[in-house]
């Protein structure tokens, strides 16, 4: 396996079946834990930037010969998008001086919301999904991550602002 193929499949996680995108998102959550524990949300932000840069480099090099624009085994986009969805959890833990695991409901919400938006592709996410090339592969998942992050913030606000009264 070439380095580019290893990168786009996130060490082969994208080759797992069924639902390689869900496996990629789950793996992203597993990797985010140590990143948040060691360096907080700032390290996760840097990792997101690194994953986007790596994806933009590797996707054109690892494009499958059958011409599928966004092949299911390419999950580096899920990695970056899921990490974006987890940013509110990281910033919430950092701001409150607690370990990231203490906000476990946020982890579940980030995972479920990201998968929902990545599969459903409403509005701008669908627009981004229609783009071509490496940006086309990455952009819909980055938008899905942003939408999921907004959802996590809204759910946290409801839980802590309404349910905790």
BALOBA-1460 file (C-alpha; in Angstrom, 3 decimals):
// residues 165
<rec num="1" residu="x" x="0.000" y="0.000" z="0.000"/>
<rec num="2" residu="x" x="1.393" y="3.384" z="-0.990"/>
<rec num="3" residu="x" x="1.780" y="6.178" z="1.569"/>
<rec num="4" residu="x" x="-1.033" y="8.129" z="-0.139"/>
<rec num="5" residu="x" x="-3.355" y="5.104" z="-0.045"/>
<rec num="6" residu="x" x="-2.462" y="4.521" z="3.605"/>
<rec num="7" residu="x" x="-3.299" y="8.175" z="4.334"/>
<rec num="8" residu="x" x="-6.668" y="8.292" z="2.544"/>
<rec num="9" residu="x" x="-7.806" y="5.024" z="4.118"/>
<rec num="10" residu="x" x="-6.511" y="6.241" z="7.518"/>
<rec num="11" residu="x" x="-4.169" y="3.300" z="8.084"/>
<rec num="12" residu="x" x="-6.597" y="0.910" z="6.373"/>
<rec num="13" residu="x" x="-9.672" y="1.754" z="8.458"/>
<rec num="14" residu="x" x="-11.508" y="2.721" z="5.270"/>
<rec num="15" residu="x" x="-11.205" y="-0.861" z="4.066"/>
<rec num="16" residu="x" x="-13.454" y="-2.122" z="6.884"/>
<rec num="17" residu="x" x="-16.939" y="-3.174" z="5.841"/>
<rec num="18" residu="x" x="-19.785" y="-2.450" z="6.163"/>
<rec num="19" residu="x" x="-20.063" y="1.325" z="6.484"/>
<rec num="20" residu="x" x="-16.417" y="2.454" z="6.121"/>
<rec num="21" residu="x" x="-17.425" y="6.067" z="6.804"/>
<rec num="22" residu="x" x="-18.806" y="5.106" z="10.201"/>
<rec num="23" residu="x" x="-15.657" y="3.125" z="10.991"/>
<rec num="24" residu="x" x="-13.593" y="6.158" z="9.967"/>
<rec num="25" residu="x" x="-15.654" y="8.402" z="12.246"/>
<rec num="26" residu="x" x="-15.349" y="5.986" z="15.155"/>
<rec num="27" residu="x" x="-11.580" y="5.769" z="14.648"/>
<rec num="28" residu="x" x="-11.451" y="9.578" z="14.568"/>
<rec num="29" residu="x" x="-13.167" y="9.646" z="17.975"/>
<rec num="30" residu="x" x="-10.643" y="7.159" z="19.336"/>
<rec num="31" residu="x" x="-7.757" y="9.300" z="18.075"/>
<rec num="32" residu="x" x="-9.323" y="12.538" z="19.338"/>
<rec num="33" residu="x" x="-9.318" y="11.342" z="22.936"/>
<rec num="34" residu="x" x="-5.531" y="11.298" z="23.350"/>
<rec num="35" residu="x" x="-5.165" y="14.493" z="21.283"/>
<rec num="36" residu="x" x="-7.566" y="16.340" z="23.577"/>
<rec num="37" residu="x" x="-6.051" y="14.842" z="26.706"/>
<rec num="38" residu="x" x="-2.494" y="15.802" z="25.732"/>
<rec num="39" residu="x" x="-2.971" y="19.137" z="23.995"/>
<rec num="40" residu="x" x="-6.576" y="20.192" z="24.439"/>
<rec num="41" residu="x" x="-8.651" y="21.687" z="21.650"/>
<rec num="42" residu="x" x="-5.624" y="23.546" z="20.252"/>
<rec num="43" residu="x" x="-3.883" y="20.279" z="19.383"/>
<rec num="44" residu="x" x="-7.114" y="18.985" z="17.861"/>
<rec num="45" residu="x" x="-7.335" y="22.145" z="15.714"/>
<rec num="46" residu="x" x="-3.789" y="21.520" z="14.507"/>
<rec num="47" residu="x" x="-4.628" y="17.880" z="13.792"/>
<rec num="48" residu="x" x="-7.653" y="18.972" z="11.743"/>
<rec num="49" residu="x" x="-5.456" y="21.275" z="9.660"/>
<rec num="50" residu="x" x="-2.950" y="18.452" z="9.218"/>
<rec num="51" residu="x" x="-5.629" y="15.961" z="8.180"/>
<rec num="52" residu="x" x="-7.066" y="18.401" z="5.617"/>
<rec num="53" residu="x" x="-3.608" y="19.092" z="4.173"/>
<rec num="54" residu="x" x="-2.781" y="15.381" z="4.088"/>
<rec num="55" residu="x" x="-6.092" y="14.596" z="2.414"/>
<rec num="56" residu="x" x="-5.654" y="17.270" z="-0.242"/>
<rec num="57" residu="x" x="-2.210" y="15.858" z="-1.031"/>
<rec num="58" residu="x" x="-3.078" y="12.158" z="-0.899"/>
<rec num="59" residu="x" x="-6.513" y="11.987" z="-2.549"/>
<rec num="60" residu="x" x="-5.295" y="12.795" z="-6.087"/>
<rec num="61" residu="x" x="-2.432" y="10.315" z="-5.711"/>
<rec num="62" residu="x" x="-4.622" y="7.506" z="-4.399"/>
<rec num="63" residu="x" x="-7.586" y="8.003" z="-6.733"/>
<rec num="64" residu="x" x="-8.990" y="4.632" z="-7.725"/>
<rec num="65" residu="x" x="-8.705" y="3.648" z="-11.383"/>
<rec num="66" residu="x" x="-12.470" y="3.059" z="-11.718"/>
<rec num="67" residu="x" x="-13.148" y="6.807" z="-11.581"/>
<rec num="68" residu="x" x="-15.341" y="7.031" z="-8.479"/>
<rec num="69" residu="x" x="-15.146" y="10.655" z="-7.367"/>
<rec num="70" residu="x" x="-15.502" y="9.939" z="-3.621"/>
<rec num="71" residu="x" x="-14.806" y="6.243" z="-3.064"/>
<rec num="72" residu="x" x="-16.101" y="4.741" z="0.200"/>
<rec num="73" residu="x" x="-12.656" y="3.575" z="1.332"/>
<rec num="74" residu="x" x="-11.404" y="7.187" z="1.441"/>
<rec num="75" residu="x" x="-12.108" y="8.175" z="5.053"/>
<rec num="76" residu="x" x="-9.565" y="10.908" z="5.722"/>
<rec num="77" residu="x" x="-12.444" y="13.310" z="5.090"/>
<rec num="78" residu="x" x="-14.457" y="11.610" z="7.868"/>
<rec num="79" residu="x" x="-11.446" y="11.934" z="10.159"/>
<rec num="80" residu="x" x="-11.257" y="15.710" z="9.667"/>
<rec num="81" residu="x" x="-15.032" y="16.205" z="9.772"/>
<rec num="82" residu="x" x="-15.500" y="14.147" z="12.922"/>
<rec num="83" residu="x" x="-12.710" y="16.064" z="14.624"/>
<rec num="84" residu="x" x="-14.484" y="19.342" z="13.756"/>
<rec num="85" residu="x" x="-17.683" y="17.937" z="15.286"/>
<rec num="86" residu="x" x="-15.722" y="17.189" z="18.477"/>
<rec num="87" residu="x" x="-14.243" y="20.690" z="18.836"/>
<rec num="88" residu="x" x="-17.074" y="21.953" z="21.103"/>
<rec num="89" residu="x" x="-16.444" y="18.995" z="23.414"/>
<rec num="90" residu="x" x="-12.748" y="19.823" z="23.523"/>
<rec num="91" residu="x" x="-13.309" y="23.517" z="24.152"/>
<rec num="92" residu="x" x="-16.011" y="22.751" z="26.733"/>
<rec num="93" residu="x" x="-13.696" y="20.447" z="28.668"/>
<rec num="94" residu="x" x="-10.816" y="22.926" z="28.447"/>
<rec num="95" residu="x" x="-12.963" y="25.884" z="29.539"/>
<rec num="96" residu="x" x="-14.319" y="23.985" z="32.538"/>
<rec num="97" residu="x" x="-11.033" y="22.406" z="33.589"/>
<rec num="98" residu="x" x="-12.264" y="18.836" z="33.230"/>
<rec num="99" residu="x" x="-10.972" y="15.895" z="31.261"/>
<rec num="100" residu="x" x="-12.533" y="15.429" z="27.836"/>
<rec num="101" residu="x" x="-14.069" y="12.119" z="28.902"/>
<rec num="102" residu="x" x="-16.237" y="13.948" z="31.452"/>
<rec num="103" residu="x" x="-18.284" y="15.331" z="28.575"/>
<rec num="104" residu="x" x="-19.196" y="11.893" z="27.233"/>
<rec num="105" residu="x" x="-22.722" y="12.906" z="26.120"/>
<rec num="106" residu="x" x="-21.064" y="15.434" z="23.813"/>
<rec num="107" residu="x" x="-18.935" y="12.682" z="22.273"/>
<rec num="108" residu="x" x="-22.026" y="10.641" z="21.487"/>
<rec num="109" residu="x" x="-23.867" y="13.664" z="20.104"/>
<rec num="110" residu="x" x="-20.866" y="14.663" z="17.956"/>
<rec num="111" residu="x" x="-20.577" y="11.158" z="16.497"/>
<rec num="112" residu="x" x="-24.294" y="10.737" z="15.797"/>
<rec num="113" residu="x" x="-24.798" y="14.248" z="14.423"/>
<rec num="114" residu="x" x="-21.749" y="13.998" z="12.181"/>
<rec num="115" residu="x" x="-22.896" y="10.668" z="10.751"/>
<rec num="116" residu="x" x="-26.416" y="12.088" z="10.263"/>
<rec num="117" residu="x" x="-25.200" y="15.167" z="8.375"/>
<rec num="118" residu="x" x="-22.599" y="13.186" z="6.400"/>
<rec num="119" residu="x" x="-25.242" y="10.723" z="5.183"/>
<rec num="120" residu="x" x="-28.226" y="13.078" z="4.825"/>
<rec num="121" residu="x" x="-26.231" y="15.950" z="3.251"/>
<rec num="122" residu="x" x="-28.670" y="18.847" z="3.661"/>
<rec num="123" residu="x" x="-28.156" y="22.245" z="1.986"/>
<rec num="124" residu="x" x="-24.531" y="23.380" z="1.763"/>
<rec num="125" residu="x" x="-23.274" y="19.876" z="2.530"/>
<rec num="126" residu="x" x="-25.006" y="18.560" z="-0.607"/>
<rec num="127" residu="x" x="-23.592" y="21.492" z="-2.594"/>
<rec num="128" residu="x" x="-20.081" y="20.652" z="-1.354"/>
<rec num="129" residu="x" x="-20.595" y="16.966" z="-2.143"/>
<rec num="130" residu="x" x="-21.111" y="17.864" z="-5.809"/>
<rec num="131" residu="x" x="-17.650" y="19.472" z="-6.083"/>
<rec num="132" residu="x" x="-14.941" y="17.497" z="-7.842"/>
<rec num="133" residu="x" x="-11.358" y="16.670" z="-7.028"/>
<rec num="134" residu="x" x="-9.713" y="16.503" z="-3.633"/>
<rec num="135" residu="x" x="-11.637" y="19.519" z="-2.319"/>
<rec num="136" residu="x" x="-14.862" y="17.856" z="-3.415"/>
<rec num="137" residu="x" x="-14.023" y="14.768" z="-1.398"/>
<rec num="138" residu="x" x="-13.039" y="16.757" z="1.699"/>
<rec num="139" residu="x" x="-15.443" y="19.696" z="1.703"/>
<rec num="140" residu="x" x="-18.771" y="17.932" z="2.319"/>
<rec num="141" residu="x" x="-17.351" y="16.250" z="5.415"/>
<rec num="142" residu="x" x="-15.854" y="19.495" z="6.682"/>
<rec num="143" residu="x" x="-19.280" y="21.137" z="6.304"/>
<rec num="144" residu="x" x="-20.949" y="18.126" z="7.965"/>
<rec num="145" residu="x" x="-18.488" y="18.508" z="10.839"/>
<rec num="146" residu="x" x="-19.352" y="22.192" z="11.205"/>
<rec num="147" residu="x" x="-23.084" y="21.406" z="11.192"/>
<rec num="148" residu="x" x="-22.561" y="18.673" z="13.787"/>
<rec num="149" residu="x" x="-20.451" y="21.017" z="15.947"/>
<rec num="150" residu="x" x="-23.258" y="23.596" z="15.881"/>
<rec num="151" residu="x" x="-25.675" y="20.823" z="16.865"/>
<rec num="152" residu="x" x="-23.426" y="19.795" z="19.772"/>
<rec num="153" residu="x" x="-23.336" y="23.391" z="21.026"/>
<rec num="154" residu="x" x="-27.127" y="23.675" z="20.777"/>
<rec num="155" residu="x" x="-27.644" y="20.372" z="22.596"/>
<rec num="156" residu="x" x="-25.140" y="21.368" z="25.300"/>
<rec num="157" residu="x" x="-26.936" y="24.682" z="25.721"/>
<rec num="158" residu="x" x="-30.256" y="22.925" z="26.072"/>
<rec num="159" residu="x" x="-28.872" y="20.367" z="28.499"/>
<rec num="160" residu="x" x="-26.990" y="22.837" z="30.671"/>
<rec num="161" residu="x" x="-29.235" y="25.837" z="30.265"/>
<rec num="162" residu="x" x="-32.669" y="24.247" z="30.346"/>
<rec num="163" residu="x" x="-32.372" y="20.769" z="31.788"/>
<rec num="164" residu="x" x="-30.060" y="21.763" z="34.632"/>
<rec num="165" residu="x" x="-32.412" y="24.400" z="36.090"/>
